Amino acid sequence: MEAFITLAIGVWQIVVVVLLVLLLFGGRKIPELMRGVGQGMKEFKKATADDDDDDEVIVDDTEDSKKIKDGKK
């Protein structure tokens, strides 16, 4: 429980991080950065979805089953 308390992020830490981001990138650059992050996440999700679709294998074994039934192999 103590480890969780020490790792918890407080309001002041969030405020400091936001201020640092504003100082480093400026107010005008942040929407562009967030748009880029959003597009990157969208492409990543699309790529992982496409990868899942590629894993499916369709096997047409109708001819093999006919040969086995007829005694031919």
C-alpha distances in whole Angstrom, upper triangle without the diagonal:
4,5,5,7,9,10,11,15,16,20,21,20,22,25,25,25,28,30,30,31,34,35,35,36,38,38,41,39,36,37,39,36,34,37,37,34,34,38,36,33,36,38,35,35,38,39,36,38,41,40,39,42,44,42,44,47,50,53,56,57,60,63,61,61,65,66,64,65,69,69,69,66
4,5,5,6,9,10,14,15,19,20,18,21,23,23,24,26,28,28,29,32,33,33,35,37,37,40,38,35,37,39,36,34,37,37,34,35,38,36,34,37,39,36,36,40,40,37,40,43,41,41,44,46,44,46,50,53,55,59,60,63,65,64,64,67,68,67,68,72,71,71,69
4,5,5,6,9,12,14,18,19,17,19,22,22,22,25,27,26,27,30,31,31,33,35,35,38,36,33,35,36,33,32,35,34,31,32,35,33,31,34,36,33,33,37,37,34,37,40,38,38,41,42,41,43,47,50,52,56,57,60,63,61,61,65,66,64,66,69,69,69,66
4,5,5,6,10,12,16,17,16,17,20,21,20,23,25,25,26,29,30,30,31,33,33,36,34,31,32,34,31,29,32,32,29,30,33,31,29,32,34,31,31,35,35,32,34,38,36,36,39,41,39,42,45,48,51,54,56,59,61,60,60,63,64,63,64,68,68,67,65
4,5,5,9,10,14,15,14,16,19,19,19,22,24,24,25,28,29,29,31,32,32,35,34,31,33,34,31,30,33,33,30,31,34,33,31,34,36,33,33,37,37,35,37,40,39,39,42,44,43,45,48,51,54,57,59,62,65,63,63,67,68,66,68,71,71,71,68
4,6,8,10,14,14,12,15,18,17,17,20,22,22,23,26,27,27,29,31,31,34,33,30,32,33,30,29,33,32,29,31,34,32,30,34,35,33,33,37,37,35,37,40,39,39,43,44,43,45,49,52,54,58,60,63,65,64,64,68,69,67,69,72,72,72,69
4,6,9,13,14,11,13,16,16,15,18,21,20,21,24,25,25,27,28,29,32,30,27,29,30,27,26,29,29,26,27,30,28,26,30,32,29,29,33,33,31,34,37,35,35,39,40,39,42,45,48,51,55,56,59,62,60,61,64,65,64,66,69,69,68,66
4,6,10,11,10,11,14,15,14,17,19,19,20,23,24,25,26,27,27,30,29,26,27,29,26,25,28,28,25,26,29,28,26,29,31,29,29,33,33,31,33,37,36,35,39,40,40,42,46,49,51,55,57,60,62,61,61,65,66,65,66,70,70,69,67
4,7,8,6,7,11,11,11,13,15,16,17,19,21,21,23,24,24,27,25,22,24,26,23,22,25,26,22,24,27,26,24,27,30,28,28,32,32,31,33,36,35,35,39,40,40,42,46,49,52,55,57,60,63,62,62,65,67,66,67,71,71,70,68
4,6,5,7,9,10,11,13,15,16,17,19,20,22,23,24,23,27,26,23,25,27,24,23,26,27,24,26,29,28,27,30,32,30,31,34,35,34,36,39,39,38,42,43,43,45,49,52,55,58,61,63,66,65,65,69,70,69,70,74,74,73,71
4,5,5,6,9,10,11,12,14,16,17,18,20,21,21,21,24,24,21,22,25,23,22,25,26,24,25,28,28,27,29,32,31,31,34,36,35,36,39,39,39,42,44,44,47,50,53,56,59,62,64,67,66,67,70,71,71,72,75,76,75,72
4,5,5,6,9,10,11,12,14,15,16,18,20,20,20,24,23,21,23,25,23,22,26,27,25,26,30,29,28,31,33,32,33,36,37,36,38,41,41,42,44,46,46,49,52,55,58,62,64,67,69,69,69,72,74,73,74,78,78,77,75
4,5,5,6,9,10,11,12,14,15,16,18,19,19,23,22,19,22,24,21,20,24,25,22,24,27,26,25,29,31,29,30,34,34,33,36,38,38,39,42,43,43,46,49,52,56,59,61,64,67,66,66,70,71,70,72,75,75,74,72
4,5,5,6,9,10,11,12,14,15,16,17,17,20,19,16,18,21,18,17,21,22,19,21,24,24,23,26,28,27,28,31,32,31,33,36,36,37,39,41,41,44,47,50,53,57,59,62,64,64,64,67,69,68,70,73,73,72,70
4,5,5,6,9,10,11,12,14,15,15,15,19,18,16,18,21,19,18,22,23,21,22,26,26,25,28,30,29,30,33,34,34,36,39,39,40,42,44,44,47,50,53,57,60,62,65,68,67,68,71,72,72,73,76,77,76,73
4,5,5,6,9,10,11,12,14,15,15,19,18,16,19,21,19,19,22,23,21,23,26,26,26,29,31,30,31,34,35,34,37,39,39,40,43,44,45,47,51,54,57,60,63,66,68,68,68,71,73,72,74,77,77,76,73
4,5,5,6,9,10,11,12,13,14,17,16,13,16,18,16,15,19,19,18,20,23,22,22,25,27,26,27,30,31,31,33,35,36,37,39,41,41,44,47,50,54,57,59,62,65,64,65,68,69,69,71,73,74,73,70
4,5,5,6,9,10,11,11,11,14,13,11,14,16,14,13,17,18,16,18,22,21,21,24,26,26,27,30,31,31,33,35,36,37,39,41,42,44,48,50,54,57,60,62,65,64,65,68,69,69,71,74,74,73,70
4,5,5,6,9,10,10,10,14,14,12,15,17,16,16,19,20,19,21,24,24,24,27,29,29,30,33,34,34,36,38,39,40,43,44,45,47,51,54,57,60,63,66,68,68,69,72,73,73,74,77,78,76,74
4,5,5,6,9,10,11,14,13,12,16,17,15,16,19,19,18,21,24,23,24,27,28,28,29,32,33,33,35,37,38,39,42,43,44,46,50,53,56,59,62,65,67,66,67,70,72,71,73,76,76,75,72
4,5,5,6,7,9,12,10,8,12,13,11,12,15,16,15,17,20,20,20,23,25,24,26,29,29,30,32,34,35,36,38,40,41,43,47,50,53,56,59,62,64,64,65,68,69,69,71,73,74,72,69
4,6,6,5,6,9,9,8,11,13,12,13,16,17,17,19,21,21,22,25,26,27,28,31,32,32,34,36,37,39,41,42,43,46,49,52,56,59,61,64,66,66,67,70,71,71,73,76,76,75,72
4,6,6,8,11,11,11,14,15,14,16,19,19,19,22,24,24,25,28,29,29,31,33,34,35,37,39,39,41,43,44,46,48,52,55,58,61,64,67,69,68,70,72,74,74,76,78,79,77,74
4,6,9,11,10,10,14,14,12,14,17,17,17,20,22,21,23,26,27,27,29,31,31,32,35,36,37,39,41,42,43,46,49,52,55,58,61,64,66,66,67,70,71,71,73,76,76,74,71
4,7,8,6,7,10,10,9,12,14,14,15,17,19,19,21,23,24,25,27,29,29,31,33,34,35,37,39,40,41,44,47,50,53,56,59,62,64,64,65,68,69,69,71,74,74,73,70
4,6,6,7,10,11,11,13,15,16,17,19,21,21,23,25,26,27,29,31,32,33,35,36,37,39,41,42,44,46,50,52,56,59,62,64,66,66,68,70,72,72,74,76,77,75,73
4,6,6,8,10,11,12,14,15,16,18,20,21,22,24,26,27,28,30,31,33,34,36,37,39,40,42,44,46,49,52,55,58,61,64,66,66,67,70,71,71,73,76,76,75,72
4,6,7,8,10,11,12,14,15,17,18,20,21,23,24,26,27,29,30,32,33,34,36,38,39,41,43,45,48,50,54,57,60,62,64,65,66,68,70,70,72,74,75,74,71
4,6,5,6,9,10,11,13,14,16,17,19,20,21,23,25,26,27,29,31,32,33,35,37,38,40,42,45,48,51,54,57,60,62,62,63,66,67,67,69,72,72,71,68
4,5,5,6,9,10,10,12,14,15,16,18,20,21,23,24,26,27,29,30,31,33,35,36,38,40,44,46,50,52,56,58,60,60,61,64,65,66,67,70,71,69,67
4,5,5,6,9,10,10,12,14,15,16,18,20,21,22,24,26,27,28,30,32,33,35,36,39,42,44,48,51,54,56,58,59,60,62,64,64,66,68,69,68,65
4,5,5,6,9,10,11,12,14,15,17,18,20,21,22,24,26,27,28,30,32,33,35,37,40,43,46,49,52,55,57,57,58,61,62,63,64,67,67,66,63
4,5,5,6,9,10,11,12,14,15,16,18,20,21,23,24,26,27,29,30,32,33,36,39,42,45,48,51,54,56,56,57,60,61,61,63,65,66,65,62
4,5,5,6,9,10,10,12,14,15,16,18,20,21,22,24,26,27,29,30,32,34,38,40,44,46,50,52,54,54,55,58,59,60,61,64,65,63,61
4,5,5,6,9,10,10,12,14,15,16,18,20,21,22,24,26,27,29,31,33,36,38,42,45,48,50,52,53,54,56,58,58,60,62,63,62,59
4,5,5,6,9,10,11,12,14,15,16,18,20,21,22,24,26,27,29,31,34,37,40,43,46,49,51,51,52,55,56,57,58,61,61,60,57
4,6,5,6,9,10,10,12,14,15,16,18,20,21,23,24,26,27,30,33,36,39,42,45,48,50,50,51,54,55,55,57,60,60,59,56
4,5,5,6,9,10,11,12,14,15,16,18,20,21,23,24,26,28,32,34,38,40,44,46,48,48,49,52,54,54,55,58,59,57,55
4,5,5,6,9,10,10,12,14,15,16,18,20,21,22,25,27,30,32,36,38,42,44,46,46,48,50,52,52,54,56,57,55,53
4,5,5,6,9,10,10,12,14,15,16,18,20,21,23,25,29,31,35,37,41,43,45,45,46,49,50,51,53,55,56,54,51
4,5,5,6,9,10,11,12,14,15,17,18,20,21,24,27,30,33,36,39,42,44,44,45,48,49,49,51,54,54,53,50
4,5,5,6,9,10,11,12,14,16,17,19,20,22,26,28,32,34,37,40,42,42,43,46,47,48,49,52,53,51,49
4,5,5,6,9,10,10,12,14,15,16,19,21,24,26,30,33,36,38,40,40,42,44,46,46,48,50,51,49,47
4,5,5,6,9,10,10,12,14,15,17,19,23,25,29,32,35,38,40,39,41,43,45,45,47,49,50,48,46
4,5,5,6,9,10,11,12,14,16,18,21,24,27,30,33,36,38,38,39,42,43,43,45,47,48,47,45
4,6,5,6,9,10,11,12,15,16,20,22,25,28,31,34,36,36,37,40,41,42,43,46,47,45,43
4,5,5,6,9,10,11,13,15,18,21,24,27,30,33,35,35,36,39,40,40,42,44,45,44,41
4,5,5,6,9,10,11,13,17,20,23,26,29,32,34,34,35,38,39,39,41,43,44,43,40
4,5,5,6,9,10,12,15,18,21,24,27,30,32,32,33,36,37,37,39,41,42,41,39
4,5,5,6,9,11,14,16,20,22,25,28,30,30,31,34,35,36,37,40,41,39,37
4,5,5,7,9,12,15,19,22,25,27,29,29,30,33,34,34,36,39,39,38,35
4,5,5,7,11,14,17,20,23,26,28,28,29,31,33,33,34,37,38,37,34
4,5,6,9,11,15,18,21,23,26,26,27,29,31,31,33,35,36,35,33
4,5,8,11,14,17,20,22,24,24,26,28,29,30,32,34,35,33,31
4,6,10,13,16,18,22,23,23,24,27,28,28,30,33,33,32,29
4,7,10,13,16,18,21,20,21,24,25,25,27,30,30,29,27
4,6,10,12,15,17,17,18,21,22,22,24,26,27,26,23
4,7,10,12,14,14,15,18,20,20,22,24,25,24,22
4,6,9,11,11,12,15,16,16,18,20,21,20,18
4,6,8,9,10,12,13,14,16,18,19,18,16
4,6,5,6,9,10,11,12,14,15,14,13
4,5,5,6,9,10,11,12,14,13,13
4,5,5,6,9,10,11,12,11,10
4,5,5,6,9,10,11,9,8
4,5,5,6,9,10,10,10
4,5,5,6,9,8,9
4,5,5,6,5,6
4,5,5,6,6
4,5,8,9
4,6,9
4,7
4
